[in-house]
Amino acid sequence: MSDDSLTQTQDEPIDDPREQTASGTDEYDLPIDLYAGAIILIMGALVLVTPLFTDMPSDAPWRPTSMNLISGTIYVLVGLVLLRRAERF
């Protein structure tokens, strides 16, 4: 017995847009290093200027201003490294 049904057709290739490489002028790919670097750099700048505009608690067991300066500097350095990797800075 042979099964010659009308629904059997040859498989046609399906173009999957996920497999296509980005080519052409109508597409724009934002590098993740650029995006992350910009966000982290802005965060670092905000952490660094926070002690200028707010009253830091004086009863803390550590110096909050120093902690802001240290963590803000780390944020800025990481942001600059990411921007450097994105070849934008």
N, CA, C and O atoms as a GROMACS GRO file, in nm:
protein
  356
    1MET      N    1   0.084  -0.118   0.000
    1MET     CA    2   0.000   0.000   0.000
    1MET      C    3   0.088   0.124   0.000
    1MET      O    4   0.184   0.133   0.077
    2SER      N    5   0.057   0.215  -0.083
    2SER     CA    6   0.131   0.340  -0.086
    2SER      C    7   0.039   0.453  -0.040
    2SER      O    8  -0.080   0.455  -0.070
    3ASP      N    9   0.098   0.544   0.031
    3ASP     CA   10   0.021   0.657   0.081
    3ASP      C   11   0.050   0.777  -0.008
    3ASP      O   12   0.151   0.845   0.009
    4ASP      N   13  -0.036   0.804  -0.102
    4ASP     CA   14  -0.020   0.916  -0.195
    4ASP      C   15  -0.120   1.026  -0.162
    4ASP      O   16  -0.200   1.064  -0.248
    5SER      N   17  -0.117   1.075  -0.042
    5SER     CA   18  -0.214   1.178  -0.005
    5SER      C   19  -0.177   1.311  -0.069
    5SER      O   20  -0.061   1.335  -0.103
    6LEU      N   21  -0.275   1.395  -0.085
    6LEU     CA   22  -0.254   1.524  -0.150
    6LEU      C   23  -0.187   1.625  -0.058
    6LEU      O   24  -0.139   1.728  -0.104
    7THR      N   25  -0.182   1.598   0.069
    7THR     CA   26  -0.125   1.694   0.162
    7THR      C   27   0.027   1.685   0.172
    7THR      O   28   0.090   1.772   0.231
    8GLN      N   29   0.084   1.583   0.116
    8GLN     CA   30   0.230   1.570   0.123
    8GLN      C   31   0.293   1.656   0.014
    8GLN      O   32   0.271   1.634  -0.105
    9THR      N   33   0.369   1.752   0.056
    9THR     CA   34   0.440   1.839  -0.038
    9THR      C   35   0.586   1.844   0.003
    9THR      O   36   0.624   1.804   0.112
   10GLN      N   37   0.664   1.895  -0.086
   10GLN     CA   38   0.807   1.910  -0.059
   10GLN      C   39   0.827   2.024   0.041
   10GLN      O   40   0.764   2.129   0.030
   11ASP      N   41   0.915   2.003   0.137
   11ASP     CA   42   0.944   2.108   0.235
   11ASP      C   43   1.013   2.224   0.166
   11ASP      O   44   1.106   2.206   0.087
   12GLU      N   45   0.966   2.343   0.196
   12GLU     CA   46   1.027   2.463   0.142
   12GLU      C   47   1.111   2.527   0.252
   12GLU      O   48   1.072   2.525   0.369
   13PRO      N   49   1.225   2.584   0.215
   13PRO     CA   50   1.307   2.648   0.318
   13PRO      C   51   1.237   2.772   0.374
   13PRO      O   52   1.176   2.850   0.301
   14ILE      N   53   1.249   2.787   0.503
   14ILE     CA   54   1.189   2.901   0.571
   14ILE      C   55   1.301   2.996   0.608
   14ILE      O   56   1.400   2.956   0.669
   15ASP      N   57   1.284   3.122   0.572
   15ASP     CA   58   1.384   3.222   0.607
   15ASP      C   59   1.361   3.266   0.750
   15ASP      O   60   1.260   3.330   0.782
   16ASP      N   61   1.454   3.231   0.836
   16ASP     CA   62   1.445   3.268   0.977
   16ASP      C   63   1.518   3.400   0.996
   16ASP      O   64   1.639   3.406   0.972
   17PRO      N   65   1.450   3.507   1.037
   17PRO     CA   66   1.518   3.636   1.051
   17PRO      C   67   1.625   3.635   1.159
   17PRO      O   68   1.713   3.722   1.158
   18ARG      N   69   1.622   3.540   1.253
   18ARG     CA   70   1.724   3.535   1.357
   18ARG      C   71   1.856   3.486   1.302
   18ARG      O   72   1.962   3.515   1.359
   19GLU      N   73   1.853   3.411   1.193
   19GLU     CA   74   1.975   3.355   1.137
   19GLU      C   75   2.040   3.446   1.035
   19GLU      O   76   2.153   3.422   0.993
   20GLN      N   77   1.972   3.551   0.994
   20GLN     CA   78   2.028   3.641   0.895
   20GLN      C   79   2.125   3.735   0.962
   20GLN      O   80   2.101   3.783   1.073
   21THR      N   81   2.235   3.762   0.894
   21THR     CA   82   2.332   3.855   0.949
   21THR      C   83   2.285   3.997   0.924
   21THR      O   84   2.210   4.024   0.830
   22ALA      N   85   2.328   4.086   1.008
   22ALA     CA   86   2.289   4.226   0.994
   22ALA      C   87   2.366   4.288   0.878
   22ALA      O   88   2.486   4.312   0.888
   23SER      N   89   2.296   4.313   0.773
   23SER     CA   90   2.359   4.378   0.658
   23SER      C   91   2.260   4.478   0.602
   23SER      O   92   2.138   4.456   0.605
   24GLY      N   93   2.311   4.585   0.551
   24GLY     CA   94   2.224   4.687   0.497
   24GLY      C   95   2.230   4.812   0.582
   24GLY      O   96   2.285   4.812   0.692
   25THR      N   97   2.172   4.916   0.531
   25THR     CA   98   2.177   5.043   0.602
   25THR      C   99   2.052   5.068   0.685
   25THR      O  100   2.046   5.167   0.758
   26ASP      N  101   1.954   4.980   0.677
   26ASP     CA  102   1.831   5.003   0.751
   26ASP      C  103   1.834   4.944   0.892
   26ASP      O  104   1.735   4.955   0.964
   27GLU      N  105   1.944   4.883   0.931
   27GLU     CA  106   1.954   4.824   1.064
   27GLU      C  107   2.063   4.894   1.144
   27GLU      O  108   2.163   4.939   1.090
   28TYR      N  109   2.040   4.903   1.274
   28TYR     CA  110   2.138   4.965   1.363
   28TYR      C  111   2.155   4.876   1.484
   28TYR      O  112   2.059   4.847   1.555
   29ASP      N  113   2.276   4.833   1.508
   29ASP     CA  114   2.306   4.748   1.623
   29ASP      C  115   2.380   4.831   1.727
   29ASP      O  116   2.489   4.883   1.700
   30LEU      N  117   2.322   4.844   1.845
   30LEU     CA  118   2.385   4.918   1.954
   30LEU      C  119   2.476   4.823   2.030
   30LEU      O  120   2.429   4.723   2.084
   31PRO      N  121   2.605   4.853   2.035
   31PRO     CA  122   2.695   4.765   2.110
   31PRO      C  123   2.660   4.768   2.259
   31PRO      O  124   2.635   4.874   2.316
   32ILE      N  125   2.660   4.651   2.319
   32ILE     CA  126   2.624   4.642   2.461
   32ILE      C  127   2.726   4.714   2.548
   32ILE      O  128   2.691   4.767   2.653
   33ASP      N  129   2.853   4.716   2.505
   33ASP     CA  130   2.955   4.786   2.582
   33ASP      C  131   2.927   4.936   2.586
   33ASP      O  132   2.948   5.001   2.688
   34LEU      N  133   2.880   4.991   2.476
   34LEU     CA  134   2.849   5.133   2.471
   34LEU      C  135   2.731   5.165   2.563
   34LEU      O  136   2.736   5.261   2.640
   35TYR      N  137   2.627   5.086   2.555
   35TYR     CA  138   2.508   5.108   2.637
   35TYR      C  139   2.540   5.094   2.786
   35TYR      O  140   2.508   5.182   2.866
   36ALA      N  141   2.604   4.982   2.822
   36ALA     CA  142   2.636   4.958   2.963
   36ALA      C  143   2.735   5.061   3.015
   36ALA      O  144   2.722   5.109   3.127
   37GLY      N  145   2.834   5.095   2.934
   37GLY     CA  146   2.934   5.194   2.976
   37GLY      C  147   2.872   5.330   3.003
   37GLY      O  148   2.908   5.396   3.101
   38ALA      N  149   2.780   5.372   2.917
   38ALA     CA  150   2.716   5.502   2.937
   38ALA      C  151   2.631   5.502   3.064
   38ALA      O  152   2.634   5.598   3.140
   39ILE      N  153   2.556   5.395   3.086
   39ILE     CA  154   2.470   5.388   3.205
   39ILE      C  155   2.555   5.385   3.332
   39ILE      O  156   2.524   5.456   3.428
   40ILE      N  157   2.660   5.305   3.334
   40ILE     CA  158   2.745   5.293   3.453
   40ILE      C  159   2.822   5.422   3.478
   40ILE      O  160   2.841   5.462   3.593
   41LEU      N  161   2.865   5.489   3.372
   41LEU     CA  162   2.935   5.617   3.388
   41LEU      C  163   2.841   5.722   3.448
   41LEU      O  164   2.882   5.799   3.535
   42ILE      N  165   2.718   5.726   3.402
   42ILE     CA  166   2.620   5.821   3.457
   42ILE      C  167   2.592   5.788   3.604
   42ILE      O  168   2.583   5.878   3.687
   43MET      N  169   2.578   5.660   3.636
   43MET     CA  170   2.557   5.620   3.776
   43MET      C  171   2.673   5.665   3.863
   43MET      O  172   2.652   5.717   3.973
   44GLY      N  173   2.796   5.646   3.814
   44GLY     CA  174   2.914   5.686   3.891
   44GLY      C  175   2.918   5.836   3.914
   44GLY      O  176   2.952   5.881   4.023
   45ALA      N  177   2.883   5.912   3.811
   45ALA     CA  178   2.882   6.058   3.827
   45ALA      C  179   2.778   6.100   3.930
   45ALA      O  180   2.802   6.190   4.010
   46LEU      N  181   2.662   6.035   3.929
   46LEU     CA  182   2.560   6.068   4.027
   46LEU      C  183   2.602   6.031   4.169
   46LEU      O  184   2.574   6.104   4.264
   47VAL      N  185   2.670   5.918   4.183
   47VAL     CA  186   2.718   5.877   4.316
   47VAL      C  187   2.825   5.975   4.366
   47VAL      O  188   2.830   6.006   4.484
   48LEU      N  189   2.909   6.023   4.275
   48LEU     CA  190   3.015   6.116   4.316
   48LEU      C  191   2.961   6.251   4.360
   48LEU      O  192   3.015   6.311   4.453
   49VAL      N  193   2.855   6.300   4.297
   49VAL     CA  194   2.803   6.432   4.333
   49VAL      C  195   2.697   6.427   4.442
   49VAL      O  196   2.653   6.532   4.488
   50THR      N  197   2.656   6.310   4.484
   50THR     CA  198   2.553   6.298   4.588
   50THR      C  199   2.592   6.370   4.718
   50THR      O  200   2.508   6.439   4.775
   51PRO      N  201   2.716   6.356   4.768
   51PRO     CA  202   2.749   6.426   4.893
   51PRO      C  203   2.745   6.579   4.882
   51PRO      O  204   2.737   6.647   4.984
   52LEU      N  205   2.749   6.632   4.762
   52LEU     CA  206   2.742   6.778   4.746
   52LEU      C  207   2.601   6.832   4.770
   52LEU      O  208   2.585   6.948   4.808
   53PHE      N  209   2.500   6.748   4.748
   53PHE     CA  210   2.362   6.796   4.755
   53PHE      C  211   2.282   6.740   4.871
   53PHE      O  212   2.173   6.789   4.899
   54THR      N  213   2.333   6.639   4.938
   54THR     CA  214   2.256   6.578   5.048
   54THR      C  215   2.337   6.581   5.176
   54THR      O  216   2.460   6.588   5.174
   55ASP      N  217   2.267   6.575   5.287
   55ASP     CA  218   2.333   6.564   5.417
   55ASP      C  219   2.361   6.417   5.443
   55ASP      O  220   2.270   6.335   5.443
   56MET      N  221   2.486   6.386   5.464
   56MET     CA  222   2.525   6.248   5.490
   56MET      C  223   2.510   6.221   5.639
   56MET      O  224   2.538   6.310   5.720
   57PRO      N  225   2.467   6.102   5.677
   57PRO     CA  226   2.449   6.072   5.820
   57PRO      C  227   2.583   6.075   5.894
   57PRO      O  228   2.684   6.026   5.843
   58SER      N  229   2.580   6.132   6.013
   58SER     CA  230   2.704   6.142   6.091
   58SER      C  231   2.718   6.030   6.194
   58SER      O  232   2.825   6.012   6.250
   59ASP      N  233   2.612   5.955   6.218
   59ASP     CA  234   2.618   5.850   6.320
   59ASP      C  235   2.650   5.712   6.261
   59ASP      O  236   2.634   5.611   6.329
   60ALA      N  237   2.693   5.707   6.136
   60ALA     CA  238   2.727   5.579   6.073
   60ALA      C  239   2.864   5.532   6.121
   60ALA      O  240   2.950   5.615   6.149
   61PRO      N  241   2.885   5.401   6.131
   61PRO     CA  242   3.016   5.350   6.175
   61PRO      C  243   3.125   5.369   6.070
   61PRO      O  244   3.242   5.344   6.099
   62TRP      N  245   3.091   5.411   5.951
   62TRP     CA  246   3.190   5.440   5.847
   62TRP      C  247   3.163   5.580   5.795
   62TRP      O  248   3.061   5.641   5.829
   63ARG      N  249   3.252   5.632   5.715
   63ARG     CA  250   3.234   5.766   5.660
   63ARG      C  251   3.158   5.756   5.529
   63ARG      O  252   3.214   5.710   5.430
   64PRO      N  253   3.032   5.796   5.526
   64PRO     CA  254   2.951   5.782   5.405
   64PRO      C  255   3.006   5.859   5.285
   64PRO      O  256   2.994   5.813   5.171
   65THR      N  257   3.067   5.974   5.309
   65THR     CA  258   3.123   6.051   5.198
   65THR      C  259   3.238   5.975   5.134
   65THR      O  260   3.249   5.972   5.011
   66SER      N  261   3.322   5.914   5.215
   66SER     CA  262   3.432   5.835   5.160
   66SER      C  263   3.380   5.714   5.082
   66SER      O  264   3.434   5.680   4.977
   67MET      N  265   3.277   5.652   5.134
   67MET     CA  266   3.219   5.537   5.064
   67MET      C  267   3.161   5.580   4.929
   67MET      O  268   3.173   5.507   4.830
   68ASN      N  269   3.097   5.696   4.926
   68ASN     CA  270   3.044   5.746   4.799
   68ASN      C  271   3.157   5.775   4.701
   68ASN      O  272   3.147   5.744   4.582
   69LEU      N  273   3.265   5.835   4.750
   69LEU     CA  274   3.378   5.865   4.661
   69LEU      C  275   3.442   5.738   4.607
   69LEU      O  276   3.478   5.731   4.490
   70ILE      N  277   3.458   5.639   4.693
   70ILE     CA  278   3.520   5.513   4.649
   70ILE      C  279   3.431   5.441   4.549
   70ILE      O  280   3.477   5.402   4.441
   71SER      N  281   3.303   5.424   4.584
   71SER     CA  282   3.215   5.350   4.492
   71SER      C  283   3.189   5.428   4.364
   71SER      O  284   3.179   5.369   4.257
   72GLY      N  285   3.177   5.560   4.374
   72GLY     CA  286   3.159   5.641   4.253
   72GLY      C  287   3.278   5.633   4.160
   72GLY      O  288   3.262   5.628   4.038
   73THR      N  289   3.398   5.632   4.217
   73THR     CA  290   3.519   5.619   4.136
   73THR      C  291   3.524   5.484   4.066
   73THR      O  292   3.563   5.474   3.950
   74ILE      N  293   3.484   5.380   4.137
   74ILE     CA  294   3.481   5.246   4.076
   74ILE      C  295   3.381   5.244   3.960
   74ILE      O  296   3.411   5.190   3.853
   75TYR      N  297   3.263   5.301   3.982
   75TYR     CA  298   3.163   5.307   3.874
   75TYR      C  299   3.218   5.382   3.752
   75TYR      O  300   3.203   5.336   3.639
   76VAL      N  301   3.280   5.496   3.776
   76VAL     CA  302   3.332   5.576   3.665
   76VAL      C  303   3.440   5.499   3.590
   76VAL      O  304   3.442   5.499   3.467
   77LEU      N  305   3.530   5.433   3.662
   77LEU     CA  306   3.636   5.357   3.596
   77LEU      C  307   3.580   5.241   3.513
   77LEU      O  308   3.624   5.218   3.400
   78VAL      N  309   3.483   5.170   3.568
   78VAL     CA  310   3.422   5.059   3.493
   78VAL      C  311   3.348   5.113   3.370
   78VAL      O  312   3.356   5.054   3.262
   79GLY      N  313   3.278   5.224   3.385
   79GLY     CA  314   3.209   5.285   3.271
   79GLY      C  315   3.306   5.328   3.163
   79GLY      O  316   3.278   5.309   3.044
   80LEU      N  317   3.420   5.386   3.203
   80LEU     CA  318   3.520   5.427   3.104
   80LEU      C  319   3.581   5.307   3.033
   80LEU      O  320   3.608   5.313   2.913
   81VAL      N  321   3.604   5.199   3.106
   81VAL     CA  322   3.658   5.078   3.044
   81VAL      C  323   3.560   5.022   2.941
   81VAL      O  324   3.600   4.983   2.832
   82LEU      N  325   3.432   5.020   2.975
   82LEU     CA  326   3.333   4.969   2.880
   82LEU      C  327   3.320   5.059   2.758
   82LEU      O  328   3.304   5.011   2.646
   83LEU      N  329   3.326   5.191   2.780
   83LEU     CA  330   3.322   5.282   2.665
   83LEU      C  331   3.446   5.267   2.579
   83LEU      O  332   3.438   5.280   2.456
   84ARG      N  333   3.558   5.241   2.641
   84ARG     CA  334   3.682   5.218   2.565
   84ARG      C  335   3.670   5.090   2.482
   84ARG      O  336   3.714   5.086   2.367
   85ARG      N  337   3.610   4.986   2.541
   85ARG     CA  338   3.590   4.860   2.467
   85ARG      C  339   3.495   4.878   2.350
   85ARG      O  340   3.506   4.809   2.249
   86ALA      N  341   3.401   4.970   2.363
   86ALA     CA  342   3.306   4.997   2.254
   86ALA      C  343   3.368   5.087   2.148
   86ALA      O  344   3.305   5.116   2.047
   87GLU      N  345   3.492   5.131   2.171
   87GLU     CA  346   3.566   5.216   2.079
   87GLU      C  347   3.493   5.347   2.051
   87GLU      O  348   3.490   5.395   1.938
   88ARG      N  349   3.433   5.403   2.155
   88ARG     CA  350   3.363   5.531   2.142
   88ARG      C  351   3.428   5.641   2.224
   88ARG      O  352   3.391   5.758   2.213
   89PHE      N  353   3.525   5.602   2.306
   89PHE     CA  354   3.585   5.703   2.394
   89PHE      C  355   3.733   5.680   2.402
   89PHE      O  356   3.803   5.754   2.471
   0.00000   0.00000   0.00000
